[in-house]
Amino acid sequence: MQGVFGDPIYIETLSEATFSSALAEIPNTKFESILLIAVDQDTPFPKELESLLSNSEFPIWGGVFPGIILAAQVKKSGALVIPIVVKTHIDIIENISQFPHSGKQLSFDNHDTKSALILTDGLTDSIEDTLEIVIKSLPSNTVVFGGGAGSLSFEKKPCLFTPKGTYQDAMLIVTMTQPWELVISHGWEILDGPFLANEVSGNEVIQLNFQPAIDIYSSVVEDHSKKSLQDTSFFDIAQTYPFGIDRLDNELLVRDPIKVENNHLVCVGDIPENTMLYILKGEPSSLIKATKDAATSRYANHSINNGFLFTCISRELFLKDRFQDELLGIAKPMNNNNPLIGVLALGEIASSVNGCVDFHNKTAVMAMPTVVN
């Protein structure tokens, strides 16, 4: 396989022994580091994994996710060992829930940086604020992509790792001289709104239009779904009705409400105060078509050597058996023999054409190395 990645190796159960065996399978070609992505329920935290990190002769970095993708198939157990053949520089920011308020400055190895792959604890606070600081510390026009790591149980625990150890409430930044291109798509449509988010607290929506947000949300969702939120799991029904943040580019930034705490709607990712929010709806066919069309349009007349997909775990939960159709729709236009790899993430990170970097929910972000002649 030519490009950024060597051939990925799937491990059914991650341990020091299976990881060592996987390393032995890697051909004796030059690679710079190892990207290790593991499924939450099978990851041996913390002692055995830290032993893997410290004992390897190659830098190992990566994260733990609700699921991984190999050859357009979802794996809910095991791990992927992916050799990285381009030079990488690895940085970690700890305590990101406090970092934007700490007054600390960032300094990266910016020489010839063209892209940054960012993995963040998807269940912590201040992700967007920290991203903003990170972007200001990188060269202009740096392409940024990545996703949120963590557990679908929403238990806060270590989910990122570098050669120095394991981390939670952290952000991992891996800069490269390799340029990348992105495809971003979600397919969600407006159901109702806009509503003024006049009172928020980080990732919690407290009031909409000066009324309790839970009341507005429940009224709209119950009317459309014909289901009662009191009689139905909030997480189950909210998968179908995310929020959409209105933006100046006329695109909607999706926010995933995952639970109710103290009558506040808790989302994956912050909600800016006094922003305009829509309540969205989705149909499986429209979501699948949106990602397939976006991939087909971008891949046209391109030869894609590698591709890495960050797609939201809630898309897989929403689409159920049809999620396979979405993965095939993304993979087929690549028109090569390399397997589509990626993760089911707790939020997706992507830079836009206007230079902003967003933390998405319920969205598919496909990253492809740019062919440099």
ABEGO torsion letter per residue (X at the ends): XBEABBBBBBBABBBAAAAAAAAAABBBBBBABBBBBBBAAABBOAAAAAAAAAABABBBBEBBBABBBBGGBBBABEBBBBBBABBBBBBBBBGAAAAAAAGBBBBBBABGBABBBBBBBAABBGAAAAAAAAAAABBBGBBBBEBBBEBAAGBBBBABBBAAEBBBGBBBBBBBABBBBBBBBAGBBBABOBBBBABBBEABBABBGGBBAAAAAAAAAAAAAGBBAAABBAAAAAAABBBBBBBAAGBBBBBBBABBBGGBBBBBEBBBBGBBBBBBBBBAAAAAAAAAAAAAAAABGBBBABBBBBBBAAAAAAAEAAAAAAAAAAAAAAGBABBBBEBBBBEBBBBBAAGBBBBBBGBBBBBBBBBBX
